[in-house]
Amino acid sequence: MFKKKLLLILIAFTLVASLLVGCNKNSAGGSEEDDGSVKIATVRWSDWGDDFLKGFVEETEKEVGISIDWDVYLNSEWGDKKSVLMVGGDLPDAFWGSITLTDADIAQNQGVFIPLEDLIEENMPNLMKAFEEDPTLRAIVTSPDGHIYSLPKKLPLRPLTGNQLFINQKWLDNLGLAMPETYEEFYDVLKAFKEQDANGNGDPNDEIPYGAGNANNVFSFILPFGLTRGSDKQGYMALKDGKPTFLATEEAYREGIEWMHEAYVDGLIDQELFTEDTSMSDAKRKNEDVSLVGVAVGWTADATFGPNQDEYVALPPLTGPDGQKYVISDAETYSRNELMITTAAEDPAKILQFADKFYTEDASIQTFYGSFGVGVEKNDDGTYTVLDAPEGESADTFAWVNSFRDFGPKYVSEGFNDKVTLPTDSGDGLKLALDKEINMYVRDQYPSVNFTVEELQRLNTLKVDIENYVYSMQAKWVVEGGATEEWDDYLDQLNQMGFEEYMEIQQSAFDRYQEALNSGN
């Protein structure tokens, strides 16, 4: 009898264990075994739990009549697991968020993804309306073959500018200095910071006038020469007089590097700028005993300088050698690859019907800050109020915990930002307030162009050599000098590396983008 009971217990235990194994622990809908369940893979920066799949997302699944099995991966592990998924054949029905797959991933596995343009017309009225209102959305997702393989986004409440320079106001006050307005005055202020014990601690040698920050430190320093670099996706590509240009071959770049070398020799720039890692530069900017850095680049003062944030204010755009003012424009508002549907999907129309619900203003703000009642309140007059994060939590982290945040389908019309009230002491509210002071100086940035499979393969090969060479010479010239003397040889070397072909590919992609953009008007 005892053996019989033990056998029954073991059988029961095995059944329960098998059921538990069959259920996806990251699923907010049914398990992988549920009939009619759709599997969608997405990626998160950190393990913030599954609250981001509740509220609006859960309600929208019910509204559309879809049961989604969300496979949630951490970005730190995604590279290896993505490779296994793509070659192993066990594909999800869809990938969600531009953090999951790059243009190269999609191009190299194009047979895995279905064209969406006809399905969009049949199932996505909200997105079709957005395409009409904002042709950029259609242009960035139209592939060279004319098909659309992914869905776009336009983020709400993004600044037109991005990272910017901050200066230590306390140091200016300690030395009786006015806020610099020109590049020459800026240089003189840095010299005063270096030579006059600006932080007032009695040590004349511990000040770092210009230190590493959270964005490109070279281009931030030579920005007044007109070198308005965009986001990392654009690399060294920019627009000049409406045409594609490569910043590191411009005469203004050479001139700016010469100025930066002089500042480096004078000790005005962190001598470890090209050798330190992020933890080292963070420790200098956020030193708790006394502030050590006079000027650095970042998103906001609190994010950049930590315990010393109250000493810093935004440095107004400086007038450069050409008499103009320039700002960094690296804030990404548009992107593609926010939803890709694979050949494994049995009902792609249903997935697109679900995604279409995200292309409204109500949806976009909830999937950026958190559902109504959690991250946002919608007011009776149609405006929105973003709620304060709980005490002890940052606004940015709280938004990530409760929403897809930067990733996934989204769209807001022009003027949407004016309908939203944000906390102004940190996070997006503070950034948008800073943006209003300088966004009149924004220049057009190089767009997110699309490449063919062949172009991507060739471009990636060329890009590695070209950008590594540019960076190595940039560091050499800032530290040792020689930019003017070696400039012609530098350009010749770039051409030997295939620079002309690199720019021809960029020009072809830019021309196609312009054609797609104009066809939407």
C-alpha positions, 0 to 999 in steps of 0.5 A, spaced: 500 500 500 505 504 501 509 503 495 502 504 491 501 511 495 508 513 493 507 511 486 501 516 486 505 521 489 511 521 484 506 521 478 502 527 481 509 531 482 511 529 475 505 532 472 505 538 476 513 539 475 512 538 467 506 543 467 511 548 471 516 547 466 511 548 460 509 555 463 513 561 461 515 565 467 515 571 463 509 571 460 503 576 462 498 572 458 497 564 457 503 559 457 506 557 451 501 551 451 495 555 450 491 554 444 491 561 440 497 564 444 502 568 440 509 569 442 513 575 442 520 576 444 522 583 447 528 585 451 529 590 457 535 593 460 534 590 467 530 585 471 525 590 473 519 585 474 513 584 469 509 591 471 510 594 464 506 588 461 500 590 466 495 595 466 494 598 458 498 592 455 494 587 459 487 591 457 489 592 450 490 584 449 483 583 452 480 588 447 483 585 441 482 578 443 489 576 443 493 572 448 500 574 448 506 570 451 511 575 452 518 572 452 522 577 456 530 577 455 535 581 459 540 586 454 546 583 457 544 576 455 540 577 449 546 577 444 547 570 445 540 568 445 538 572 439 543 568 435 540 561 438 533 563 436 535 566 429 539 559 427 535 554 431 528 555 428 524 556 434 522 563 432 517 567 436 511 570 432 514 577 433 520 581 436 518 587 440 522 594 440 528 596 436 533 594 442 531 587 439 534 587 432 538 591 428 538 593 421 543 588 420 539 582 423 533 584 419 537 584 412 541 578 414 535 574 415 530 577 411 527 571 409 524 570 416 520 576 416 514 578 412 512 584 409 507 588 412 505 594 408 499 590 405 497 588 412 498 595 415 493 598 410 488 592 412 489 592 420 492 599 422 488 605 421 491 609 427 498 607 424 495 609 417 493 616 419 500 617 423 503 616 416 499 621 413 500 626 418 508 625 419 511 622 412 517 621 416 514 615 419 513 611 413 520 613 410 524 610 415 521 604 415 521 603 407 526 598 405 530 599 399 526 593 396 519 597 397 517 593 402 516 595 410 518 589 415 518 593 421 513 598 425 516 605 427 515 610 433 515 617 434 517 618 442 513 623 446 516 628 450 523 628 447 527 634 447 530 637 440 536 637 443 540 632 447 546 632 451 549 639 453 554 642 456 554 644 464 559 649 467 560 649 475 557 656 477 560 655 484 567 656 481 565 662 476 562 665 483 568 663 487 573 667 481 568 672 480 568 670 473 562 671 468 558 666 464 562 665 457 559 667 451 564 665 446 569 660 445 575 664 446 571 666 453 570 659 454 577 657 453 579 663 458 574 661 463 577 654 463 584 657 464 582 660 470 579 654 473 586 651 472 590 656 475 586 659 481 584 654 485 576 654 483 573 649 488 577 653 494 579 647 497 587 650 498 589 645 493 591 648 486 592 642 482 586 638 483 581 642 478 579 638 472 577 644 468 574 640 462 572 633 464 569 626 461 561 626 461 556 622 458 556 623 451 562 624 445 567 629 449 571 631 443 565 633 439 562 637 445 568 641 446 569 643 438 561 644 438 562 651 436 566 650 430 559 647 427 560 640 428 553 638 430 554 630 431 547 626 432 546 620 435 551 614 435 547 611 430 549 616 425 556 616 427 560 621 424 555 622 418 551 629 418 548 634 414 551 640 411 547 644 406 542 639 406 547 634 403 550 628 407 557 629 410 562 626 414 564 630 420 571 628 421 573 630 414 571 637 415 576 643 415 572 645 421 573 639 425 581 639 423 581 647 426 577 644 432 582 639 434 587 644 433 584 648 439 583 642 443 590 640 443 592 647 445 587 646 451 590 639 452 597 642 453 595 647 457 592 642 462 585 644 461 582 638 459 582 631 463 589 628 461 586 621 462 580 623 457 582 617 452 584 612 457 579 612 463 573 608 463 566 610 465 567 608 472 573 613 473 570 619 469 564 618 474 568 618 480 571 625 478 565 628 476 561 625 483 567 626 488 563 627 494 568 631 498 569 637 493 567 638 486 573 636 481 570 638 474 569 645 471 565 643 465 562 636 462 557 634 458 551 630 460 543 629 459 542 633 466 546 636 472 543 631 477 545 625 472 552 628 470 554 630 477 550 626 482 552 629 489 555 636 486 549 637 482 547 643 485 553 647 483 552 646 476 548 650 471 547 649 463 552 652 459 549 657 454 551 655 447 557 659 445 558 663 439 563 660 435 568 662 430 563 663 424 559 667 429 553 662 430 551 658 436 550 650 435 547 645 440 548 637 440 542 634 437 543 627 439 536 625 442 532 620 438 525 621 437 524 617 431 526 609 429 524 603 426 524 596 428 519 597 433 515 590 431 517 585 426 513 579 425 516 572 423 514 567 418 512 563 425 506 567 426 499 564 424 495 570 425 499 576 423 493 581 422 491 580 429 498 582 432 498 588 427 491 589 430 494 589 437 500 594 435 495 599 432 492 600 439 499 603 441 499 609 435 494 613 439 496 619 444 493 615 450 497 609 449 503 612 447 504 616 454 502 610 458 507 606 454 512 611 456 511 613 463 506 607 466 498 606 465 493 611 467 493 611 475 500 608 475 504 613 471 500 618 468 493 621 470 488 623 464 485 630 466 477 631 464 480 637 459 484 632 455 491 634 458 495 629 462 499 629 468 505 625 469 505 622 476 511 623 481 515 617 482 515 614 489 519 617 494 526 614 493 525 612 486 528 616 480 523 618 475 526 615 469 527 608 473 520 608 475 517 609 468 522 603 466 519 599 471 512 601 469 512 601 461 516 599 455 519 606 455 523 608 449 521 601 445 515 599 442 510 602 437 508 609 439 506 616 436 504 623 438 502 629 433 505 635 433 504 639 439 502 633 444 508 636 449 504 642 450 498 638 453 503 634 458 505 637 465 511 633 468 515 634 475 520 639 473 525 638 478 528 632 475 527 627 469 524 629 463 521 635 466 527 638 467 530 636 461 524 639 457 525 645 461 533 646 459 531 644 452 526 650 451 532 655 452 537 652 447 532 648 441 532 654 437 539 653 435 538 645 433 540 644 426 537 638 421 541 631 423 542 626 418 536 621 418 535 614 419 536 611 412 535 604 410 540 600 406 540 594 402 543 587 404 549 588 400 550 595 402 550 594 409 555 588 408 560 593 405 558 598 409 560 595 416 566 592 413 568 599 411 566 602 417 570 598 422 576 601 419 574 608 417 572 609 424 577 606 428 582 610 424 578 616 425 578 615 433 586 613 433 588 620 429 583 624 433 586 622 440 593 622 437 592 629 435 588 632 441 594 629 445 600 630 441 598 635 436 599 635 428 592 635 425 594 640 420 601 637 418 598 630 417 591 632 414 592 631 407 596 624 409 590 623 413 585 624 408 589 620 403 589 614 408 581 614 409 580 614 401 585 608 401 580 605 406 574 606 401 572 612 404 569 614 397 565 608 396 563 609 404 560 616 402 557 613 395 553 608 399 551 613 404 548 618 398 544 612 395 541 611 402 539 618 403 537 619 396 532 613 397 530 616 404 528 623 401 524 619 395 520 615 400 519 622 404 517 626 398 512 620 396 508 621 403 507 628 402 
